[in-house]
Amino acid sequence: MESGPNNTEGFNQKQSRGGRGQKRFRRGGYRGNRGSYNYNKNYYNNQNMNYYNRYPSQFQSQQNYNPFMQQQMLYRTEMYICSRYRNLIDINIKNSSLYEKIDSNSKFFIIKSFSEEDVHKSIKYGVWSSSKNGNLTLSNAFQLTKEKNGNVYLIFSCNGSGRYVGIARMKTPCDENRTFEFWTQDGKWPGLFDVEWLFIKDVPFKEFKDIIITMKDGETKPISNARDTQEVPFEQAKIMFEKISKYQNSNTILEYFEFYDLRQENYEKNMQMKKNMDNQKYQQQPNNININSNVNNNNVENKDEKNDAK
């Protein structure tokens, strides 16, 4: 999203795109268990969370909605980002010439996310975590580039989306002792490191069909076939940076921030309610133990009195 009353870069009227022979990727939708917080059924079945019903034109994109409604949703999204995430308003403009200044000692990696909700959390909180091996690869690259005054850049994509969604820069190595409680698959992603987002825009894979690299397994394939933490050679990465920087996008994940924020708030409420219920149960247990112990003591005393009477 860019600033300016008539500039709608970062927002769209097309709400979904296909993903290379896979099921259509619907933003704000639910693809299997990828979009769940720890597969929490109560979270999805909560009757108070009826955002789909309230705003179908934004999140259920299988039908054609009238242009007026689409424009209203576009305006709503702009106002939401401007009020809560002002630092993201002109992020693409501020870094538009970054590809011209990239240090040759920098390294570049493809990041594949299971869920767009995790990308939302990364942008919102400025953090990320990969698999154990992935974190090790990124941390080693961070240390090497830091010694040479370079950077590690992460080019993000979501599985099945058919597009890249933005670029971030690593700010710290991975700390295995840090955890993040809002990933969609709790406990699967150990460790945490800080990132700074530089571009937030959707760029389809077809824009990079001419970029061919050697994958981890030794095969030569288009960059769109890259898996998580696949390193991209400097020259190809610089081309990707330039393409992403110059691409005139009509869609970004920022459109769905309100939706994902509401989902997170609802999840946090459910978790807090669960914690409160667990605490109440825990507090009641000692009282039950004391009552039982008092009853047992009384029984023993009564038996002793009966024996004395005999």
C-alpha positions in Angstrom: 0.0 0.0 0.0 1.3 3.4 -0.8 0.3 6.8 0.5 -1.9 9.3 -1.5 -5.6 9.6 -1.9 -5.8 8.3 -5.4 -3.0 5.7 -5.2 -4.4 2.2 -4.7 -1.2 0.3 -4.9 -1.3 -2.5 -2.4 -5.1 -3.0 -2.6 -7.0 -5.0 -5.1 -10.3 -5.8 -6.7 -9.3 -9.3 -7.7 -9.4 -11.3 -4.5 -7.9 -14.7 -5.5 -5.4 -16.3 -7.8 -4.6 -19.8 -8.9 -1.6 -21.8 -7.8 0.1 -24.0 -10.5 -2.3 -26.9 -10.7 -3.2 -26.8 -7.0 -6.4 -25.7 -5.3 -7.1 -22.0 -5.7 -5.5 -20.1 -2.9 -8.0 -17.9 -1.2 -6.8 -15.2 1.1 -8.5 -15.2 4.4 -9.7 -18.7 3.7 -9.0 -22.0 5.3 -6.8 -24.5 3.4 -6.8 -27.7 5.4 -5.1 -27.2 8.8 -2.6 -24.7 7.6 -4.6 -21.7 8.8 -5.3 -23.0 12.3 -3.8 -21.9 15.5 -2.6 -25.3 16.8 -5.7 -26.9 15.1 -7.9 -25.2 17.7 -11.5 -26.3 16.8 -13.0 -24.0 19.3 -11.2 -21.1 17.7 -12.8 -21.8 14.3 -16.2 -22.8 15.6 -16.5 -19.7 17.8 -19.9 -18.2 16.9 -18.7 -14.6 17.7 -16.2 -14.8 14.8 -18.5 -14.2 11.9 -16.2 -11.9 9.8 -16.9 -13.9 6.6 -20.6 -13.3 7.0 -20.1 -9.6 7.8 -17.7 -8.8 4.9 -18.2 -11.5 2.2 -17.1 -9.2 -0.6 -13.6 -9.0 0.8 -12.9 -12.6 1.9 -15.2 -14.7 -0.2 -14.1 -14.0 -3.7 -15.8 -16.7 -5.7 -18.6 -14.3 -6.8 -18.6 -11.0 -8.6 -19.5 -8.1 -6.3 -20.6 -4.7 -7.4 -17.8 -2.1 -7.9 -19.2 0.2 -5.3 -18.9 -2.5 -2.6 -15.4 -3.3 -3.7 -14.4 0.4 -3.5 -15.9 0.6 0.0 -13.9 -2.3 1.2 -10.8 -0.8 -0.4 -11.4 2.4 1.5 -12.0 0.5 4.7 -8.7 -1.3 4.4 -6.8 1.8 3.7 -8.2 3.5 6.8 -7.5 0.5 8.9 -3.8 0.3 7.9 -3.4 4.1 8.2 -4.8 4.0 11.8 -2.9 1.0 13.1 0.1 0.4 10.9 1.3 3.8 9.8 4.9 2.5 9.3 3.7 0.2 6.5 1.8 2.9 4.5 4.7 3.8 2.1 7.1 1.0 2.8 7.4 0.0 -0.9 8.1 3.6 -2.0 10.8 4.1 0.7 12.7 1.0 -0.5 12.0 1.3 -4.2 15.7 1.9 -5.1 17.2 -0.6 -2.6 18.2 -3.0 -5.4 20.7 -0.5 -6.6 22.5 -0.3 -3.2 22.7 -4.0 -2.3 26.1 -5.0 -1.0 27.7 -7.9 -3.0 28.5 -9.6 0.3 24.8 -10.0 1.1 23.0 -13.4 0.9 19.5 -14.2 -0.2 17.1 -17.0 0.7 13.6 -18.0 -0.4 11.2 -18.4 2.5 8.1 -20.7 2.1 5.4 -20.2 4.7 2.7 -22.8 5.4 0.2 -20.1 6.2 -0.4 -16.5 5.2 -1.4 -15.9 8.8 2.2 -16.5 9.8 3.4 -13.9 7.3 0.9 -11.5 8.9 2.5 -12.2 12.3 5.9 -11.7 10.9 5.0 -8.3 9.5 3.1 -7.3 12.7 5.8 -8.3 15.2 8.9 -8.2 13.1 10.0 -11.9 13.8 10.3 -15.2 11.9 11.3 -18.8 12.5 12.0 -21.7 10.2 12.7 -25.3 10.8 15.7 -26.3 13.0 17.9 -26.8 9.9 16.5 -23.7 8.2 17.3 -21.5 11.3 20.8 -22.9 11.4 21.3 -22.1 7.7 20.0 -18.6 8.1 22.0 -17.9 11.3 25.3 -19.1 9.7 24.6 -16.9 6.7 23.8 -13.9 9.1 27.1 -14.4 10.9 29.1 -14.6 7.6 27.5 -11.6 6.1 27.8 -9.5 9.3 31.6 -10.0 9.3 31.7 -8.5 5.7 29.1 -5.7 6.4 26.5 -7.5 4.3 22.9 -8.5 5.0 20.6 -11.6 4.7 17.5 -10.9 2.7 14.4 -13.2 2.8 12.1 -13.4 -0.1 8.7 -14.7 1.2 6.1 -16.8 -0.5 3.1 -18.9 0.8 2.7 -22.5 -0.3 0.1 -22.8 -3.1 -0.2 -19.1 -3.6 1.6 -18.8 -6.9 3.2 -15.5 -5.8 5.8 -13.8 -3.7 4.4 -11.6 -0.9 7.4 -9.5 0.1 11.0 -9.2 1.2 12.4 -8.9 4.7 15.9 -8.4 6.1 17.3 -10.4 9.0 18.2 -8.2 12.0 19.5 -10.9 14.4 20.6 -14.5 14.3 18.2 -17.1 15.5 17.9 -17.5 19.3 16.9 -21.0 20.2 15.7 -19.9 23.6 13.1 -17.5 22.2 9.6 -18.7 21.3 6.6 -17.2 19.6 3.1 -18.3 20.7 1.1 -17.2 17.7 2.4 -19.3 14.8 -0.4 -21.4 13.2 1.4 -24.6 14.2 2.5 -24.3 17.8 5.6 -26.1 18.8 6.8 -26.8 15.2 9.0 -23.8 14.8 11.8 -23.7 17.4 13.7 -20.5 18.0 13.1 -16.9 16.8 14.9 -14.1 15.1 14.1 -10.5 14.3 13.3 -9.2 10.8 12.7 -5.9 9.1 10.2 -5.9 6.2 11.3 -3.9 3.2 8.6 -4.8 0.6 5.0 -5.9 1.0 3.5 -6.6 -2.3 2.2 -9.5 -4.4 4.3 -10.4 -7.4 3.2 -13.6 -9.4 5.7 -16.3 -10.1 5.3 -15.8 -13.8 7.3 -12.6 -13.5 10.3 -14.7 -12.6 10.0 -17.6 -15.1 13.3 -16.6 -16.7 15.3 -17.0 -13.4 16.8 -20.5 -13.3 19.0 -21.6 -10.4 20.5 -24.8 -9.0 18.5 -26.2 -6.2 19.7 -27.9 -3.0 19.3 -31.3 -4.6 21.5 -30.3 -7.5 18.6 -30.0 -10.1 18.3 -26.9 -12.2 14.8 -25.4 -12.0 12.9 -22.0 -12.1 13.1 -20.0 -8.9 9.4 -20.6 -8.3 10.2 -24.3 -7.5 12.5 -23.3 -4.7 11.9 -24.7 -1.2 12.2 -23.1 2.2 15.7 -21.5 2.9 16.9 -22.2 -0.7 19.8 -19.7 -1.3 19.6 -17.6 -4.4 22.8 -16.5 -6.1 23.6 -12.8 -6.0 23.0 -12.0 -9.6 19.6 -13.8 -9.8 18.6 -12.3 -6.4 19.4 -8.8 -7.6 17.1 -9.3 -10.6 14.4 -10.6 -8.3 14.8 -7.5 -6.1 14.5 -5.2 -9.1 11.4 -7.0 -10.5 9.7 -6.9 -7.1 10.6 -3.2 -6.6 9.3 -2.1 -10.0 6.2 -4.4 -10.2 2.9 -2.5 -10.2 1.0 -4.6 -7.8 -2.8 -4.5 -7.2 -2.9 -6.8 -4.2 -1.1 -7.2 -0.9 -1.5 -9.0 2.4 -2.2 -5.7 4.0 -5.8 -5.9 2.7 -6.4 -8.7 5.1 -4.7 -7.4 8.2 -8.0 -6.5 9.9 -9.3 -10.0 9.3 -6.2 -11.6 10.7 -6.0 -9.2 13.6 -9.6 -10.2 14.6 -8.8 -13.8 14.3 -5.8 -13.4 16.6 -7.8 -11.3 19.1 -10.4 -14.0 19.2 -7.8 -16.7 19.7 -6.2 -14.8 22.5 -9.5 -14.4 24.2 -10.2 -18.1 24.0 -6.7 -18.9 25.3 -7.2 -16.5 28.2 -10.5 -18.0 29.1 -8.9 -21.5 29.1 -6.1 -20.2 31.3 -8.6 -18.7 33.8 -10.5 -22.0 33.9 -7.3 -23.9 34.5 -6.3 -21.5 37.3 -9.7 -21.9 38.9 -9.4 -25.7 38.9 -5.9 -25.5 40.2 -7.0 -23.2 43.1 -9.8 -25.4 44.0 -7.6 -28.5 44.3 -5.8 -27.5 47.5 -9.1 -26.8 49.2 -10.4 -30.2 48.3 -7.2 -31.8 49.7 -7.6 -29.9 52.9 -11.3 -30.9 53.2 -10.4 -34.5 52.6 -7.5 -34.4 55.1 -9.8 -32.8 57.7 -12.4 -35.6 57.2 -9.7 -38.2 57.5 -8.4 -36.7 60.7 -11.9 -36.5 62.2 -12.4 -40.2 61.4 -9.2 -41.1 63.1 -10.1 -39.1 66.2 -13.5 -40.7 66.3 -12.0 -44.1 66.1 -9.6 -43.3 68.9 -12.4 -42.1 71.1 -14.4 -45.3 70.5 -11.3 -47.4 71.4 -10.8 -45.4 74.6 -14.5 -45.9 75.5 -14.1 -49.6 75.2 
